[in-house]
Amino acid sequence: MTDLAPQELRILVAVEEERSFTAAAARLGTTQSAVSHAVRACERKLGTVLFDRGRHGARPTEGGARAVAYARRILRLLEAMGPEVRGAGADGPLTGTLRIAAFRSAAAQLLPPVLARLAELHPGLATRVRIVREIGRGTAGEVADGRADLGLATLDAGGPPPVPGLVAVRLYEETYALAHPPDHPAPRELPLVDWDENCGSYTRDWWRRQDWIPPATVDVEDDTVALSLVAQGLGMAIMPRTALLGAPAGLAVTDLGPRPPSRFVGYVTTPELAGTAAVRALIRELRELPLPAGLSAVRTSAAQPSAARSSADGSPADGAAPVQPSAARSSTASRSLRNSSASPSRV
């Protein structure tokens, strides 16, 4: 059995974040030799080298990165243990800190009313939101690595969670649409303005079938920048509906036909945090949030027994069904989202 003390876990996290034994010691108020001794002890107990030491500091090995992710998650559970035990079975206000990772459009359009409701119900519950680009492991990676308690993430239609071992539940489906300058006679012939997070696995097949989509002439890192360029007449962009909410003036939004590409957006969390009161409260507010036009709620079947989804007492977390390959999409038709200046034309 691996027997690491909480202080050893804190040292591993500090070294990984500071990339230096000396800086980690200063952060923890101890000595560099004490940090080095603790890391060596952890390596003996785990049976592997956790950090590469060199003149550029300390860098986690592959095993070290996994160890630090476990360390963060264990420390988070220890932090939550007191409030959870003291408030077991109670319906009163929550305290502590809730850490959320979200990609930009979800954070801007979904989180404000949810966090306002949480602040009203639980004034002692602080929330920390990190904006994470949905590239690579994205928000799911933040959760898996112990940096966030829950992440708003893009999810494949019927596949596994973005990162193995997480709880993943779909909240809504959104279609993609064409954003272009208003009153343009042939918006499909405009140059393509694309951004790095676009065209994930959920749109790739559709994208390949479209012979009218040209190679991108401009690639940007942020969807708001892409839309601003389109509003200035520099091209067209294919965007998910959430990104189009609050789009700049001077922009038209047009449907992509009867079968547009779509993506699922939902939440991911860890099995151990899924049953904690703060995460359950956040999930409840997310599921009760009225969705803007163009987004369709995902109707989930009754929760099925799953060790990965059980709360601390063995009950499903708020009745939310896990991602299943056979889970049906919502039958609610996606409504068109149009900017006030949008042209009624269809491409």
C-alpha positions as CSV (number, residue, x, y, z in Angstrom):
1,M,0.0,0.0,0.0
2,T,1.3,3.5,-0.9
3,D,1.4,5.6,2.3
4,L,2.0,9.2,1.5
5,A,1.3,11.9,4.1
6,P,-0.7,15.0,3.2
7,Q,2.4,17.1,3.6
8,E,4.2,15.0,1.1
9,L,1.4,15.4,-1.4
10,R,1.5,19.2,-0.9
11,I,5.3,19.1,-1.6
12,L,4.7,17.2,-4.8
13,V,2.1,19.7,-6.0
14,A,4.3,22.7,-5.0
15,V,7.4,21.3,-6.9
16,E,5.3,20.6,-10.0
17,E,3.8,24.1,-10.0
18,E,6.9,26.0,-9.1
19,R,9.2,23.9,-11.2
20,S,11.8,24.3,-8.5
21,F,12.7,22.6,-5.2
22,T,13.9,26.0,-3.9
23,A,10.8,27.9,-4.9
24,A,8.5,25.1,-3.6
25,A,10.4,25.3,-0.2
26,A,9.8,29.1,-0.1
27,R,6.2,28.7,-0.9
28,L,5.7,26.1,1.8
29,G,7.8,27.8,4.4
30,T,10.4,25.1,4.7
31,T,13.9,24.3,3.5
32,Q,15.1,23.1,0.1
33,S,16.7,20.1,1.8
34,A,13.4,19.1,3.4
35,V,11.6,19.3,0.0
36,S,14.4,17.2,-1.6
37,H,14.1,14.6,1.2
38,A,10.3,14.4,0.9
39,V,10.4,14.0,-2.9
40,R,13.0,11.2,-2.6
41,A,10.8,9.5,0.1
42,C,7.8,9.7,-2.3
43,E,9.8,8.3,-5.1
44,R,10.9,5.3,-2.9
45,K,7.3,4.7,-1.8
46,L,6.0,4.9,-5.4
47,G,8.9,3.1,-7.0
48,T,9.6,5.6,-9.8
49,V,11.3,8.9,-10.4
50,L,8.9,11.7,-10.2
51,F,11.0,14.7,-11.3
52,D,13.8,15.3,-13.7
53,R,16.3,17.5,-11.9
54,G,18.6,19.8,-13.9
55,R,19.9,23.3,-14.3
56,H,16.5,24.3,-15.6
57,G,14.8,23.2,-12.4
58,A,12.5,20.3,-11.7
59,R,10.2,18.9,-14.4
60,P,7.7,16.1,-13.7
61,T,8.3,12.8,-15.4
62,E,5.3,11.1,-17.0
63,G,4.8,9.2,-13.7
64,G,5.4,12.3,-11.7
65,A,2.6,14.2,-13.6
66,R,0.2,11.3,-12.8
67,A,1.3,11.4,-9.1
68,V,0.7,15.1,-8.9
69,A,-2.7,14.8,-10.4
70,Y,-3.6,12.2,-7.8
71,A,-2.1,14.4,-5.1
72,R,-4.3,17.3,-6.0
73,R,-7.4,15.2,-6.1
74,I,-6.6,13.6,-2.7
75,L,-5.9,17.0,-1.1
76,R,-9.1,18.4,-2.6
77,L,-11.0,15.5,-0.9
78,L,-9.3,16.2,2.4
79,E,-10.3,19.8,2.1
80,A,-13.9,18.9,1.3
81,M,-14.1,16.2,4.0
82,G,-14.8,18.6,7.0
83,P,-17.7,20.5,5.4
84,E,-19.1,17.3,3.9
85,V,-19.1,15.5,7.3
86,R,-20.4,18.4,9.3
87,G,-23.2,19.1,6.8
88,A,-24.1,15.5,6.0
89,G,-27.8,15.3,5.4
90,A,-28.3,19.1,5.9
91,D,-30.0,21.4,3.4
92,G,-28.4,24.6,4.7
93,P,-26.1,27.0,2.9
94,L,-22.8,25.7,1.7
95,T,-19.3,27.1,2.4
96,G,-15.9,26.6,0.9
97,T,-14.6,27.1,-2.6
98,L,-16.0,25.6,-5.8
99,R,-13.5,25.5,-8.7
100,I,-14.9,25.5,-12.3
101,A,-13.1,25.2,-15.6
102,A,-15.0,26.3,-18.7
103,F,-14.3,27.2,-22.3
104,R,-15.0,30.9,-23.1
105,S,-18.5,30.9,-24.7
106,A,-19.9,28.5,-22.1
107,A,-18.4,30.6,-19.3
108,A,-19.8,33.8,-20.8
109,Q,-23.3,32.6,-21.7
110,L,-24.1,29.9,-19.1
111,L,-22.2,30.5,-16.0
112,P,-23.3,34.0,-15.0
113,P,-26.9,33.1,-14.1
114,V,-25.8,29.8,-12.5
115,L,-23.2,31.5,-10.3
116,A,-25.7,34.3,-9.4
117,R,-28.2,31.6,-8.2
118,L,-25.5,29.8,-6.3
119,A,-24.4,33.1,-4.6
120,E,-28.1,33.7,-3.6
121,L,-28.5,30.3,-2.1
122,H,-25.0,29.8,-0.7
123,P,-23.4,33.2,0.1
124,G,-20.6,31.5,1.9
125,L,-19.6,29.4,-1.2
126,A,-16.8,31.1,-3.2
127,T,-16.4,30.2,-6.8
128,R,-13.3,30.3,-9.0
129,V,-13.6,30.1,-12.7
130,R,-10.8,29.4,-15.1
131,I,-11.2,29.9,-18.8
132,V,-9.6,26.9,-20.6
133,R,-9.3,26.5,-24.4
134,E,-11.0,23.3,-25.7
135,I,-7.8,22.0,-27.3
136,G,-6.2,18.7,-26.4
137,R,-7.4,17.6,-23.0
138,G,-9.2,21.0,-22.5
139,T,-11.4,21.5,-19.4
140,A,-11.6,17.7,-18.8
141,G,-7.8,17.7,-18.3
142,E,-8.1,20.4,-15.7
143,V,-10.6,18.2,-13.8
144,A,-8.5,15.0,-14.2
145,D,-5.4,16.8,-13.0
146,G,-7.2,18.1,-9.9
147,R,-7.2,21.8,-10.8
148,A,-11.0,22.0,-11.1
149,D,-13.9,20.3,-9.4
150,L,-16.1,20.5,-12.5
151,G,-15.6,21.4,-16.1
152,L,-17.9,22.5,-18.8
153,A,-16.7,20.6,-21.8
154,T,-17.6,19.6,-25.4
155,L,-18.6,15.9,-25.5
156,D,-18.8,13.5,-28.4
157,A,-22.2,12.1,-29.3
158,G,-21.9,8.7,-27.8
159,G,-18.3,8.1,-26.9
160,P,-16.4,7.9,-23.6
161,P,-15.5,11.0,-21.5
162,P,-12.8,13.3,-23.0
163,V,-10.4,12.0,-20.4
164,P,-10.7,8.4,-19.0
165,G,-12.0,7.9,-15.5
166,L,-14.3,11.0,-15.3
167,V,-18.0,11.4,-15.0
168,A,-19.3,13.0,-18.2
169,V,-23.0,14.1,-18.6
170,R,-24.4,15.9,-21.6
171,L,-26.5,19.1,-20.9
172,Y,-27.5,20.4,-24.3
173,E,-26.9,20.1,-28.0
174,E,-26.1,23.1,-30.2
175,T,-26.0,23.5,-33.9
176,Y,-23.5,25.3,-36.0
177,A,-24.4,28.3,-38.2
178,L,-22.8,30.6,-40.7
179,A,-21.7,34.0,-39.5
180,H,-21.1,36.6,-42.3
181,P,-21.5,40.3,-43.1
182,P,-25.1,41.3,-43.6
183,D,-26.7,41.6,-47.0
184,H,-23.8,39.8,-48.7
185,P,-25.1,38.2,-51.9
186,A,-23.0,35.0,-51.7
187,P,-21.7,34.6,-48.1
188,R,-20.5,31.0,-48.9
189,E,-18.0,32.5,-51.3
190,L,-16.3,34.6,-48.7
191,P,-12.9,33.7,-47.3
192,L,-13.0,31.5,-44.2
193,V,-12.0,32.9,-40.8
194,D,-11.4,30.0,-38.5
195,W,-10.3,29.6,-34.9
196,D,-8.2,27.0,-33.3
197,E,-11.0,25.4,-31.2
198,N,-13.3,24.9,-34.1
199,C,-14.1,21.7,-36.1
200,G,-13.6,19.1,-33.4
201,S,-14.5,15.4,-33.8
202,Y,-18.2,16.3,-33.6
203,T,-18.0,18.3,-36.9
204,R,-15.1,16.8,-38.7
205,D,-17.2,14.3,-40.8
206,W,-19.6,17.1,-41.8
207,W,-16.8,19.4,-42.6
208,R,-15.1,16.9,-44.9
209,R,-18.3,16.5,-47.0
210,Q,-18.6,20.3,-47.7
211,D,-16.9,21.1,-51.0
212,W,-17.8,24.8,-50.7
213,I,-15.7,25.5,-47.6
214,P,-12.4,27.0,-48.6
215,P,-9.1,26.7,-46.7
216,A,-8.9,29.2,-43.9
217,T,-7.3,32.5,-44.8
218,V,-7.1,33.6,-41.2
219,D,-6.7,31.5,-38.1
220,V,-7.1,33.0,-34.7
221,E,-7.0,31.7,-31.1
222,D,-10.3,33.2,-29.9
223,D,-13.9,32.9,-31.3
224,T,-14.7,36.5,-30.4
225,V,-11.8,37.7,-32.6
226,A,-13.0,35.6,-35.5
227,L,-16.5,37.1,-35.2
228,S,-15.1,40.6,-35.0
229,L,-13.1,40.0,-38.2
230,V,-16.3,38.7,-39.9
231,A,-18.3,41.8,-38.7
232,Q,-15.6,43.9,-40.4
233,G,-16.3,42.2,-43.7
234,L,-13.1,40.1,-43.8
235,G,-14.8,36.8,-44.4
236,M,-17.3,34.3,-43.0
237,A,-17.1,31.8,-40.1
238,I,-18.8,28.6,-39.1
239,M,-19.6,28.8,-35.4
240,P,-21.5,26.9,-32.7
241,R,-24.6,28.8,-31.4
242,T,-23.2,29.5,-28.0
243,A,-20.3,31.4,-29.5
244,L,-22.8,33.5,-31.5
245,L,-24.7,34.7,-28.5
246,G,-23.8,38.3,-27.9
247,A,-22.1,38.5,-31.3
248,P,-20.9,42.0,-32.4
249,A,-23.2,44.3,-34.3
250,G,-22.9,44.1,-38.1
251,L,-23.1,40.4,-38.2
252,A,-25.6,38.1,-39.9
253,V,-26.2,34.5,-38.8
254,T,-27.6,32.0,-41.3
255,D,-28.6,28.4,-41.0
256,L,-26.4,25.7,-42.6
257,G,-29.3,23.7,-44.0
258,P,-31.7,21.1,-42.7
259,R,-28.9,18.9,-41.3
260,P,-26.3,21.2,-39.8
261,P,-23.4,20.0,-37.7
262,S,-23.9,20.0,-34.0
263,R,-22.0,19.3,-30.8
264,F,-22.9,18.3,-27.3
265,V,-21.9,20.4,-24.3
266,G,-22.0,19.0,-20.8
267,Y,-20.1,18.8,-17.6
268,V,-17.3,16.5,-16.4
269,T,-16.2,15.8,-12.9
270,T,-14.4,13.1,-10.9
271,P,-16.3,10.2,-9.4
272,E,-15.2,11.2,-5.9
273,L,-16.4,14.8,-6.2
274,A,-19.6,14.0,-8.0
275,G,-21.4,13.3,-4.7
276,T,-20.1,16.4,-2.8
277,A,-22.6,19.0,-1.8
278,A,-21.0,21.9,-3.7
279,V,-20.7,20.0,-7.0
280,R,-24.2,18.6,-6.7
281,A,-25.5,22.2,-6.1
282,L,-23.7,23.4,-9.2
283,I,-25.0,20.5,-11.3
284,R,-28.5,21.2,-10.2
285,E,-28.4,24.8,-11.3
286,L,-26.8,23.9,-14.6
287,R,-29.6,21.4,-15.3
288,E,-32.3,23.9,-14.4
289,L,-30.9,26.7,-16.4
290,P,-33.3,27.9,-19.2
291,L,-31.4,27.5,-22.5
292,P,-31.2,30.3,-25.1
293,A,-32.7,29.8,-28.5
294,G,-30.7,27.5,-30.7
295,L,-29.7,25.1,-27.9
296,S,-31.6,21.9,-27.2
297,A,-31.6,20.3,-23.8
298,V,-30.5,16.6,-23.8
299,R,-33.2,14.4,-22.4
300,T,-31.5,11.7,-20.3
301,S,-32.9,8.4,-19.2
302,A,-33.1,7.4,-15.6
303,A,-29.7,7.1,-14.0
304,Q,-28.2,3.6,-14.2
305,P,-26.1,2.1,-11.5
306,S,-22.5,3.0,-12.0
307,A,-19.6,3.0,-9.5
308,A,-18.1,5.9,-11.4
309,R,-21.3,8.0,-10.9
310,S,-22.3,7.2,-7.4
311,S,-22.4,9.8,-4.7
312,A,-20.7,9.2,-1.3
313,D,-23.8,7.3,0.0
314,G,-24.1,5.2,-3.2
315,S,-26.9,7.2,-4.7
316,P,-26.7,8.6,-8.2
317,A,-25.6,12.2,-8.4
318,D,-28.8,14.3,-8.9
319,G,-30.3,11.7,-11.2
320,A,-28.1,12.7,-14.1
321,A,-27.5,9.9,-16.5
322,P,-24.0,9.1,-17.6
323,V,-22.9,9.3,-21.2
324,Q,-24.0,6.1,-22.9
325,P,-23.4,5.1,-26.5
326,S,-27.2,4.6,-27.0
327,A,-28.3,7.8,-25.3
328,A,-30.8,9.5,-27.5
329,R,-30.5,13.1,-28.7
330,S,-33.2,15.5,-27.7
331,S,-36.1,15.5,-30.0
332,T,-36.5,19.2,-29.6
333,A,-35.7,21.0,-32.8
334,S,-32.9,23.5,-32.7
335,R,-34.3,26.9,-33.1
336,S,-32.5,29.5,-35.3
337,L,-30.5,32.1,-33.4
338,R,-30.3,35.4,-35.2
339,N,-28.5,38.6,-34.4
340,S,-30.7,41.7,-34.5
341,S,-29.0,42.7,-37.7
342,A,-29.1,39.2,-39.2
343,S,-30.2,38.8,-42.8
344,P,-33.1,36.4,-43.3
345,S,-31.4,34.9,-46.3
346,R,-30.4,31.2,-46.3
347,V,-27.2,29.9,-47.8
